[in-house]
Amino acid sequence: MFDIYQRNEGNEKFIAETGKMITTLERIAAEKNKIPAMTEFGYGTLPDSTWWTNVFLKAVAGHHISFVLAWRNAGVKYDGSKEFYVPYKGQASAADFMLFYNSAETLFEKDVAKEKLYK
């Protein structure tokens, strides 16, 4: 498992670096007979309106990881700034998140329940 956040490195570098990290994670997990997971990821305040499908989905495409977990939305801080990693209604990337959510390449909790993966 590992955590990764996009900072100011640019989309293509984030995609490449995330892909390398997941490849390493998959190799180590296979060697250790473990399940690979991305336990924390995000892009603070999601300034890219198409980040979910044009960056994150590309970064994880073709890999076999058990789950990914976006970091929390902390909300408004004492200084008035906002900290969030998943869009809220009306946020610039909310529509793209729905495309990500509905992608044939993603499974969310309700999808996993339908597949009865844990029974």
Summary of the structure (lengths in Angstrom):
residues: 119
radius of gyration: 15.1
end to end distance: 23.7
largest distance: 46.7
contacts: 287
relative contact order: 0.16
helix: 39%
strand: 13%
